Amino acid sequence: MRYYLLIFFFIIFGAANNSFSANRDESYVSPFQGTYDRAENYWLENIGSKPNNNTHSSILYFLGNVTNTMFHEFGHALISEFEIPVLGREEDAVDSFANIMMISEDPDPILDEMIVAVSDEYFEEGKFSELVAWDEHSMNEQRAYAVVCMLVGADPVGFKHAADNASMPKDRQEACAFEWEKTSVSWNKLLEEHYLSDKEKHSPKIIVKYQKPGEKYVKVAGLLEASGIIEDVVEYIGVTYKIPNDIIVSVKRCGEENAFWEPDGHKLTMCYELADKYLASAITTQSASNK
Ligand SMILES: [Zn+2]
C-alpha cells in the first residue's frame, strides 16, 4: 500500500532489479545512497573529519528532516496547485503526506533512519517549546507521534522498536495500521488524476535557486548543495505530478527558522536558518545518544 516511493524509485532511479520483492537481496541499494555519499564527503571535509557511527546518524538526521520539510511544503503546493479539498487541518494533512512519502515499500536502512529522525527532531523540539494549543500546526509531540504512527501502521513489525521506544501503547500501535491505510489511500485517491503518465511531456518546471548564505550559513548551504537532497525531492515531484505552473524553490536566509509555500507566487522557500537548526540538532542529539 506504499504507492508513493514505489513510483519514486521506478521513475527516478530506474529500479529495474528485484528490489521490491518482500525479501530484499543483498544487492539492494537505497535510492538515497548517492545523496548520502555526497553529504558524507562534504561533511568529512567541512563539518567533522572523523567518520564514526555518529557521523552516519547525524547525516541521516539532517537529510531526513530536510526531506520531510520539503515534502511538507510540496504537500501545501500540491493542495493549492490542484485545488485539492482538505478536510481538517491542512498542516496535519501535509505532515501525513510528507511522512507517507518517506516510507518505502520494503526496509531501506537509509530512508528508514531518515524518517525516524523526523520524529526524533519533533520529540527534541517538544522538550524546549512552549505548548501552544492555538497553533495551526499540531504540537511537536503530536507531530512526532504522527510520524511514528505512520511508520508502525505501515510496517507493524519493522517499526515496532520505534513505537516502543516512543512509549506508544500497543493498542494505539495497532490502530495505526488503519490510520496508515486510510491516510495513504486518501492521498493517493486525491492525487491519482494528477499523476504524469510515462508518455506525457511536462513543460512547467521546478527550478531550485540557492541564494547567498552569508558566512553564518555557509556550511549548511554547502551541505544542502553538495548532497542534492533538495533536488531529489524536487525531481520526484516534477516527474510525478502534472503541476500546472512553474515553481521556484528558493533556498535562502529568511531571518527565521522556517519554510513556506506561497500559492500566489508558486514559490517554495526553504530557509537556511531551519536547515541549520536541523544540522545543529543532528550533531548534538546524535553525539549525545552515543555517549
Ligand atoms: Zn505547513
Residues whose N, C-alpha, C, O or C-beta is under 5 A from the ligand:
A	BS01	ZN	E91
